[in-house]
Every structure is written in structure tokens, then in C-alpha cells.
């Protein structure tokens, strides 16, 4: 049985789920090769996502193609017992002392995470979020939240 949430309930369900977690997998593409990187993320009140990272190929990938997907999910037991979100959006990179870095730093430090000063911050501006909840027996919710409408 499919459950349909109102737009407000969908936003609240997504927000609550994302606030319960801190780890996800960031998917990028470089030279037509997809890759996924484990990341820590922090959610702002307006659904923007901030990721802290010291380096890696994800930065080169974002510079060439800023379309990304962040996956956050519960442990995968089977397709009937999983909950998660896929956040599709555009990414920006903030070097230390940039406006984007300082913007992300406030969100990150408000979540009791200390920056070391040698990292960059990736900001994801979502345009679509897919929410899946099939953890309740006999119920399944899979809905898309479009943020630019």
C-alpha cells in the first residue's frame, strides 16, 4: 500500500530523517565515470547541504560537472525494509575564507563539529529530493519533492 504525504508532511519527514543522520554517499561524475564518496553532511534550515572534505577527486569532478546526488539511507535489509533520501542538486566548492566556506562553517559549527582549517566545504543546493520509507509493514512511501516549484 502506497502512502501519500502532503507537501508539508513530506518536507517534515525529509528534514527529520536528515537530522537523524550525518553520513551519506556523494555521487559525482568525471569524464563520464561515476564515483561515490562517503561524506559527513550538515543540513541548513532551507534544505541546503554542507559537506566537509579535505580533498579527493570529488572536487575535480564538481569543477567539471556540478550535478551531484547525495544518498542518505538506513541499513539495507531488503527492498521492503529501507528508508532514505536521494538529494539531486548542484554543488559549489568553498575554499577557506570564502563566503561559501564561512556560510557553511556557521551551519557546521552549530552542529558541534569542529573544523580544522585545512578543509573545503561543498554546498549542495537541492532541486529534487526523493524520499523512500518502506520500513512499516505493508506500507511504502516514495515521493519526490521538487524545490524549485
Protein Blocks (a to p, Z undefined) as FASTA:
>chain_A
ZZdddfklmmmmmmmmmmmpmbdcddddeehiacdddddddddfkopacdddfbdjklmm
mmmomcdcdddddddfblmlccddddddddddddehiaklmmmmmmmmmnopacehlacc
dddddfbdcdddfkbghiacdddddfkZZ
